[in-house]
Amino acid sequence: MAVEIERKFLLHDARWRAEVVRSRRLAQGYLVGVAAHAMGAARASVRVRVADADAWLNIKAARTTIEREEYEYPIPRADAERMLAQLCGAVIEKIRHEVPAGDFVFEVDEFLGANAGLVVAEIELPAVDAAFPHPPWLGREVSADSRYLNVHLAEHPYSAWSLAQRQEYT
């Protein structure tokens, strides 16, 4: 079984930009999970993602915990593009920036389109209790806040959040 251990954070500021070593534009859509996740009935989300010449099919347990099952399989880019266009609802677009910190790499997602203005950092860990660096630009942890899950953002984009929710972000 594949297990992902990931923590997600808001950011204090944009100092992370000076440390970016790689950036990729991603597009992803959900084949299964959006409506069911919103109702609390989903056991998993199934998404298709493209980046550069690569494409993947991803199945992830529908839980808001830092440790959950995840399976990812490469698929032909042409198949992924057809799925995004014909089988997915809202497509999330973002630029994923890789920012090294010690022995780890933060993935900073800068959302575009309907989620523009939202920027979060994620870090994958080898264990739930693993120590990791906390750069000065790293803000409040939102790993347990389902609003920041991509599957949620597909149905409830950041642009539709109330002013109070947006102020909570900053």
Beta strands, then each sheet from edge to edge (+ up, - down):
strand 1: 3-11
strand 2: 22-32
strand 3: 44-51
strand 4: 54-61
strand 5: 67-74
strand 6: 91-101
strand 7: 104-111
strand 8: 119-124
strand 9: 138-141
sheet 1: 9+ 1- 5+ 4- 3+ 2- 6+ 7- 8+
end
